[in-house]
Amino acid sequence: MDWTAWSLDPSLIYVLPAALLYWLGGRRQYRTPQSDWWRPLSFAAGLLTIVLALDSPIDYYSDQLFWVHMGQHILLLTVAPPLILLGRPWPRMWRALPMAMRVSVGRGIAKGRWTAPLRAVARPLPAWILFNVTIVAWHIPAAYNLTLTDQTVHNCEHAMFFFTGLLFWAHVVNPGPLRPRIGWVARVGYMVGAMIVGWVLAITLVVVQHPLYGHYASLAHRPGGISAMTDQQLAGGMMWVLGSVSFTIAAFLAFWRWLEPSRFGPEPVPVERDLPDPVLGPDRPHSVPPAVITT
């Protein structure tokens, strides 16, 4: 394996500014609980996961091995988003912006007409549908083959995986006050349902008796000397097993918190209440419109 095959991917356009805003917001942070020391590490690990997936030799070998390409997608869909959200990026990055920008952008996000579609797809059910439709659509042979012949389309695929992943995992991790809450039992169903969609794709890749993707089938040589069918079956196995790890952990934790309410506190409920103002800071509560935080 060529470990020198690193590249500069367009994902750095959002990875580097996100890292800068998170660092600047941390300099202005105050009254941070000592128990949250791990959150910046989680955020950094999420950004590094994106870099590993798209700039490292993983990206180089993804054009030659389907199973490596599948591993790249697993990192973007099920590893990077939850790690980033566990870092609670919203309030910290928000503090790095000038106050005038916070007021303007905050009001636009909460009440602006142009952000209404975003608020709509950020709800639990639309986010779940968008996440899973994105996965299924990009694995249709025609679409998948196109990503391997057109770099712009390929970059679009990666961006959609990551950003729909953020929307999806936000209802599992609850990174900030403007997210709708779903109960623990519903959260288990939310995760298991998405995992089943992945299983269907994985089983299809394993049991189909011919290569589904012409790009990989037409390769004269593959690293390791494996056949196109073995490569496809390995990819299906990765989606089935490794692709289920994050979903399984999240579903187990949600089920555990439902069983132990006395230890973890009451179940989240979709009600209007005073929440920390994302514009003015955590000590300035405001009433959030029900359309913003209710399911």
Buried (B, 14 or more C-beta within 10 A) or exposed (E): EEEEEEEEBBBBEBBEEBBEBBBBBBEEBEEEEEEEEEBBEBBBBBBBBBBBBBBBBBBBBBBBBBBBBBBBBBBBBBBBBBBBBBBBBBBBBBBBBEEEEBEBBBEEBBEBEEBEEEBEBBBBEBBBEBBBEBBBEBBEEEEBBBBBEEEEBBBBBBBBBBBBBBBBBBBBBBBBBBBBBBBBEBBBBBBBEBBEBBBEBBEBBBEEEEBBBBBBBEBEEBEEEBEBBBBBBBBBBBBBEBBBEBBEEBBEBBBEBBEEEEEEEEBBEEEEEEBBBBBBBBEEEBEBEEBBBBB
